[in-house]
Amino acid sequence: MKHEILYQPSYAVVKVQLERGEAVMAESGAMVSMSPTIKIEAAVSGGGLFSALKSAAGGESMFRTTFTAERGPGEILLAPASTGDIMAIDLADRKVFCQPGAYLAGSKELKIETRGSLKGFLSGEGLFLLEVSGRGTLFVNSFGAIHEVILAPGEEYIVDTGNIVCFDSSVSYGIEKATGKSEGLGGFLKGALTSALSGEGFVCRYRGPGRICLQTRCLHGFAKSLLPFFPSKG
């Protein structure tokens, strides 16, 4: 399966070239165009109703679509619903955790599971993370461009919770206030107030080794910036 990412970083699409018999699995609604040699099959995410419901709760579609070059070689163009970038990650028997909505498509052989994330829930980013593992190519999408950071063993890096796209399973992380840890109730309240006034709120502290991928824009922040332009009731 060959691929090429076009029109980066604002309006990226991925063009996947399939030989006869090859297949790619994508989020429902991701197809832009395709060759007539390709067959479409839709199935519930994870192969069962419970897995599909967890996918929906995690910000993913309840259904995923498999595109197979059944009648000869062909190509397919895939794109996310929002403007932004696409990144290809070659997995080789390792795991990657994706934030809700970051998964776009991947090799049919990849294993995709929805994992509960209490840390993500407390940060306001959602109760689930998507775990992708196996061998093959994973395509993730972002809102804005994708920035990659490689962490050495023990190296730490802080990211706003709304800007993370995905990270290697070898990277550990924790949720904290943007102002950092504080001592006592007074320190906690002061730190919470400072975080709120700064507009940062909660952040993720990541610890290597491994790779983390960030998006240069936050969809929640963008949506909030549009609110003044919508008419209000009364």
N, C-alpha and C positions, 0 to 999 in steps of 0.2 A: 504494500500500500504506500504509494508516494503522495506527497502533499506539498502545497505551496500556499503561504499566507499572503494575501494581497490587501492593498489599501490601508496599511497600518499607519498610525495607531488609532485613528478616530473612527473609521468605518470598515474595520477589518472583516474579511471573509476568508474562509479556508477552502481551497480547491483540492479535493481528494481524487486521485487517479486510482481506479480499481481495475485489476486484471480479472479475467473471467473467474468466477467463484469466490473472489474476495468480497469482504463486507465491512461496513463501518456502522456503528450504532450511535445515534444522536438523540438529543432532547427533542421532544415533540414540538413541531413547528419550526425547527432549525433549518430546514431545506429552503434554499433560494432557487436552485435550478438543478437539472440533472440530465444525463443522457437517457434515451429511450431504452437502452439495454439493461437498465437498473430496475430491480424489483423492490417494492416497499412492503415491509411487514411491521405491524405495530403490536406491542405486548406491554402488559403492566410492568412497571419498574420493579426489579428484584424478583420477578416471577411469581408473585403472590399478592393477595389483597393487602395483607398487613405491611409488607415491604413497600407497596405502592402508597399506602397511607402515610408511612414514615417519610417517604420521598416528598410527598406533598407538604407535610409539616415542615420539612427541611428546606422548602423553597424551590424544590424541583418539580417537574411534571410527574403526574401519576403514570404516564406512559412514555416509553422510549421507542424509537423507530429504528429498524435495521434496514439498511440499504445494501443490496447484494447485486453484484454485476452478474446476472444470471444468463443473459443472452449474448455475452461478449464483453470486452473491456468498455469502460466508460468513466465519466467524471461526474462529481457532484459538488455543488457549492453550498456551504453551510455558514450560517451567521447567527449571532445572538439577537434578541429582540431590541436591546438598547445599543446606543453607540458605544464604541470602545475597541479594545484590542483583543487579539487571540494569540495564545502561546501554545506551542507543541512541546510536550514533555515525553521523552522516551523512558518508559518504565522497564526495568529489568529485574523482576522479582523483588520489587520494593513497594512500599505504600506511600501514598500521598493523601493528605487530608485537604478537602476543598470546602470553602465557605458556601452557604446556600446560594444557588444560582450561578456558581462559577463553572460547573460542568457543562460543556457544550457537546462533545462527541468523543469517540475513542474506538480503538480496535475492539472487535466483537469479543475477543478472548479475555478482555479485562474483566475483573470481578469488581462489582460496585455494591457497596453496602452503606446503609445509613446508620450512623452511630450517635447515641445521645451525648450531649455536651452541656453539662450543668454550667461550666464556665461561660460558654457562649450565651446561654440563657440569661445568666446574671449580668452579662455585659450588654444585653439588649440586641444581640446579633442573631438569636435563634437558638432553639433547643437541640438542633442536630448539626452534625458535620457529615460530609460525604467522604467515605473511605474508598479509594481506588487502588487496586493492587493487581499484580500479575506481570505479564510481558506484553508489550505493545505500545502504541502511541496514544497519549491522552491530550485532548484539546480543551483548554480552559479559556474562559472569556472574562473580561473585566469592564468596568465603567471608567473610561480613561485609558491611558497607556499602562503597560505592565512593567514594573521595575523589579529586578531580581537582586536579592542579597544572599551571598554565600557566607554562612557562619562557621568559624573554626570551632573545635571542641571547647566548650566552656564560654565562648563568646556570646554576649547578650545584645539584644536589639529590641527597641520599643516601637510598636506600631499601633496607630489608632484602630479600634476594633472595626470601624467601617471601611478600612482600606486594605484588609488582608484578602488575598485571593486563594492561595493554597500554600501548604508547607509540607516538607518531608516528615514522615512519622518519626524519624530520628531526632527531630527538634521538639524539645519540651517547651511548655508555655504556661503562663499563669495570668490571671486578670487582676488589675489593680487600678487605683485612681491615677489620673494623669499626673498628679502631684507627688505620687510615690507613697510609700508606707508612712504611717504616722503613729505616734505613741499616745495611748489613752483616748478617752471619749472626746475630750476637747480637741486633741490633735486630729482625730478622725473627722469631726464636724468641720473644723477649719479647712482641712484638706478637701472635704467634699464640696464645701462652698467655693473654694478656690478653683477646683476642677470645673464646677458648674459655670462659674463666671468666665472662665477661660474658654468655654465652649468645647472643651476636649472630653470631659467625662471620664469614661473608662478606657484603658489601653491594654494591649497584650504585651507582656514581656517574654520574648522568645530566647531560648538558650540552645546553642549549637552542640553538636555539629549538624549541618544540613543546609538546605536551601529554603528560603521563604520568598514568595512572590506577592508584591503589593500592587494595588491599583492607584493611579495618581489622582483619582477623583472618588468621592463618596456619594453613592446614589441617594442615601438618606439626606445628606446635606444639600444636594442639588434639589431634591423634592421640596425641602423646607424653604429654599430660596425662592421657589415659585409661588408659595402660598400668598404673598401680598398681591399677586396679580390675578388671583381668583376672586370672583364676587362673593361676598358674605351674605348670609341670610339676614333679612330685616334692614 
